Amino acid sequence: MCHTRLGCVLLVSATLVSLAVVLPSIHAAAAPPKVTDVAGGQSGISGSQTNSPTPEASGAALTTIPAEQAKQHVGETNTVCGLIASARYMDSTRAKPTLLNFVHPYPDHVFSVMIPNSARSKFKDPPETAFINKTVCVTGAIIDYRGKPEIVVDDPSQLVVNESAQVSPDTTATNTVQKTPAPGNAPGHL
């Protein structure tokens, strides 16, 4: 697909522009989704309740997919949901992007969000701290960046926090359903 981050950004920009040209009446009639205010009130999004973006709210018929399946949807515009396992603001690089890695920490992540430095000021809190250990849905064009699927986020409204599915950093997954051995197979029975 694209071999440089700049090429990927240009591809995403062209895709978003073409969507805006093709679907202007749908975008104009769309109601804003109820999401956590990550933009400091700048994007017109309000309320503390969060919902996953719906096709009606985003203005196009989008599919919501888990982050683990994003690789099969490169080249499409969809909503991708998953846990932010690691995040980093790369302030020591020339481009200074913020990266949010889904499901597993970098380099084992299955999907990522790249927020260009120019978009950081649109967020109320630094994205690398606002989204870590949270289940997030992101809407946009899925691109291939060095073999991993990615969405470039230029506006906080593309990110929605699913507050009903939060994970705290000190929480460990446990199996709450335990099988009881059959009477003849219980430990200590011969």
C-alpha positions in Angstrom: 0.0 0.0 0.0 2.1 2.9 1.2 5.7 2.8 2.2 6.2 6.0 4.1 4.2 7.7 6.8 3.8 10.8 4.7 2.5 8.7 1.8 0.0 7.0 4.1 -1.1 10.4 5.4 -1.6 11.6 1.9 -3.6 8.5 0.9 -5.8 8.9 4.0 -6.3 12.6 3.2 -7.3 11.9 -0.3 -9.7 9.2 0.8 -11.3 11.5 3.4 -11.7 14.3 0.8 -13.3 12.0 -1.7 -15.7 10.8 1.0 -16.6 14.4 1.9 -17.3 15.2 -1.8 -19.4 12.0 -2.4 -21.4 12.1 0.8 -22.0 15.7 1.7 -25.7 15.5 2.3 -25.3 12.5 4.6 -22.5 14.2 6.6 -24.6 17.4 7.0 -27.6 15.4 8.3 -25.7 13.2 10.7 -26.1 13.8 14.4 -22.9 13.9 16.5 -22.3 10.8 18.5 -22.3 10.8 22.3 -18.7 10.3 23.4 -16.3 11.2 26.2 -15.2 14.8 25.6 -11.6 14.2 24.5 -11.4 17.4 22.5 -11.9 19.9 25.3 -15.2 21.0 23.8 -13.5 22.1 20.5 -15.1 19.4 18.3 -18.7 20.0 19.3 -18.9 16.6 21.1 -20.4 16.7 24.5 -21.6 14.5 27.3 -19.9 11.9 29.4 -21.7 8.9 28.1 -19.9 6.9 25.4 -21.2 4.8 22.6 -19.5 3.1 19.7 -19.9 5.2 16.6 -22.8 4.1 14.5 -23.2 4.3 10.8 -26.0 6.9 11.3 -23.8 9.0 13.5 -20.7 8.9 11.3 -22.6 9.6 8.1 -21.6 6.5 6.2 -22.4 2.8 6.3 -19.3 1.6 8.3 -18.5 -1.8 9.7 -17.3 -2.1 13.3 -14.5 -4.6 13.6 -12.2 -5.8 16.4 -8.6 -4.7 16.2 -7.4 -8.2 15.6 -9.3 -8.2 12.2 -8.2 -4.8 10.9 -5.5 -6.3 8.7 -8.1 -8.0 6.6 -9.8 -4.6 6.0 -6.8 -2.5 4.8 -8.0 0.0 2.2 -11.5 0.3 3.7 -13.0 3.0 5.9 -14.3 1.3 9.1 -14.6 1.6 12.9 -11.9 -0.5 14.7 -12.3 -1.3 18.4 -9.9 -2.7 21.0 -7.8 -2.1 24.1 -5.0 0.4 24.0 -2.1 -1.7 25.3 0.6 0.9 24.8 0.9 4.5 23.8 3.8 6.8 23.0 4.4 10.4 22.1 7.5 10.4 19.9 8.7 13.9 20.7 12.3 13.1 19.8 11.5 12.5 16.2 11.1 15.1 13.5 7.4 14.4 12.8 6.5 14.0 16.6 3.6 11.6 16.1 1.6 10.0 18.9 1.0 6.2 18.5 -1.7 4.2 20.2 -1.1 0.4 20.0 -4.0 -2.0 20.3 -4.4 -5.4 22.0 -0.6 -5.9 22.7 2.2 -3.4 23.4 4.5 -2.4 20.6 6.1 -4.2 18.7 3.5 -7.0 19.1 0.5 -4.8 18.5 -2.2 -5.9 16.0 -3.3 -2.4 15.0 -2.3 1.2 15.7 -3.6 4.8 15.6 -1.2 7.5 14.5 -2.0 11.1 15.7 0.1 13.6 13.8 1.7 16.3 16.0 -0.5 18.9 14.3 -3.6 17.2 15.7 -2.3 16.9 19.4 -3.5 20.4 20.3 -7.1 19.4 19.5 -7.2 16.9 22.4 -8.1 18.0 25.9 -5.5 15.7 27.4 -2.4 14.1 25.9 -3.6 11.2 23.9 -0.8 8.9 25.1 -2.2 9.2 28.7 -5.9 9.8 27.9 -6.4 6.4 26.1 -3.9 4.0 27.7 -5.6 0.9 29.2 -9.0 1.9 27.7 -11.2 0.2 25.2 -11.4 2.6 22.2 -13.1 2.7 18.9 -11.5 4.6 16.0 -13.1 5.5 12.7 -11.2 6.2 9.5 -9.4 4.7 6.5 -7.4 1.6 7.4 -3.9 1.7 5.8 -0.9 -0.6 5.9 2.1 0.9 7.6 5.1 -1.4 7.5 3.0 -4.5 7.6 0.6 -3.4 10.4 -2.9 -1.9 9.9 -3.2 1.8 11.1 -5.7 4.7 11.1 -4.4 8.2 11.0 -6.5 10.4 13.3 -6.7 14.1 12.6 -9.7 14.9 14.8 -10.6 13.8 18.3 -14.1 12.9 17.1 -12.6 9.9 15.3 -11.8 8.3 18.7 -14.5 7.1 21.1 -13.8 5.6 24.5 -16.0 2.7 25.5 -16.3 3.3 29.2 -18.3 0.2 29.9 -15.3 -2.0 28.9 -12.4 -0.3 30.8 -9.5 -2.3 32.1 -7.4 -1.0 35.0 -3.6 -1.6 34.7 -3.5 -3.8 37.8 -6.4 -6.0 36.7 -5.6 -9.5 35.5 -7.9 -11.7 33.6 -9.1 -14.7 35.4 -11.3 -17.6 34.5 -14.5 -17.1 36.6 -16.0 -20.4 35.5 -14.3 -23.3 37.1 -15.1 -26.8 36.3 -15.8 -29.2 39.1 -14.3 -32.6 38.4 -16.7 -35.5 38.2 -16.9 -37.5 41.5 -14.9 -40.4 40.1 -12.2 -38.0 38.6 -11.7 -35.8 41.6 -8.1 -35.5 42.8 -7.2 -38.1 45.3 -9.7 -40.6 44.0 -8.5 -43.7 42.3 
